[in-house]
Amino acid sequence: MLTPYPLVKRFLQEQIDAASDSPRLVVLNATFPNAARVEATTMEAVLTAQTTKATQVATTYHLVLDLAENAYRIEAASAMLP
């Protein structure tokens, strides 16, 4: 099982504690920089999965590449990724 560097938990907690109006996301399945679609979840979900040693994390967002804007559009999702 892969385990992130110990400072990752601290970094995630600091990011969560910093007030923000936009969701703080972590991409779960990035394979290359310009993927047409990637799955993401919140930093809170990643931290919870790490601290509880969960085998899955909820995929709460899809990021879909908008070529006209050269940016990703955020869409809600509901799935589980191992």
N, C-alpha and C positions, 0 to 999 in steps of 0.2 A: 504494500500500500504506500502511495506517495504521501509524504508529509511536507508541508511548506516550511520554509525557514522560520524559526520561532518568532522573529520580529513581525511576521505577517499578521498575527493576531493583534499585536499592539497597534500596528499601522491601521488595520481595519477599525479597531475601536476608536482610535483618534479621529478617523474620517467620519465615523458614525456620530461621534460626539460634537463634531463641528456642524453647526446649524446650516442647513441648505434647503432651498426650495425645490431643487431638482433631485431626482433619484440618484443615488450613488451606486453605480452598477459595476459588476465584474463579468467580463466575457468568459464563458465556460468552454467554448470549443473553437477558438480561433486557430485556423490552420495556415492562413496567409493574410497579408495586410488588407487586401481588397476583396475579401469574401463577400459574396452577394447577400448572404444571410448568416448571422451568428446568433447563438443563444446566450442569454445573460440572466443574471439574478442580482439581487441587492447585496450590498456588503453585509447587511445584517444577517441574511440567510447563509452567506458563506461563513461568517463568524460562528453562527449557531451550529452549522454542520461541523466545523472544526472542533468546537468545544465539546460537542456531544459525540464526536467520532462517528457521525452519520455516514452511511454508505452511499447516500443520494442527497442531492440538493435540488430544491424546487427551481425550475426554469420559469421565471416570472415575466421575462421579456424576450422578444425577438428584435434584433437590430437588422433592418433591411436597408441595403445600400441604395441610395437615391443618386443615380449617376448625374442627373441634371444639377443637383445641389452639391454633389461631391461630398455627401455626408450621410450618416446613418439615420434612418427614421426609427423611432422606438414604437413597438407594438406590444400590447399585453399578450401574455401566453399563459398556458397552464399545462405543464408536463413535468416529468421527473427525468433527470439524467443521472446515470450511475457515476 
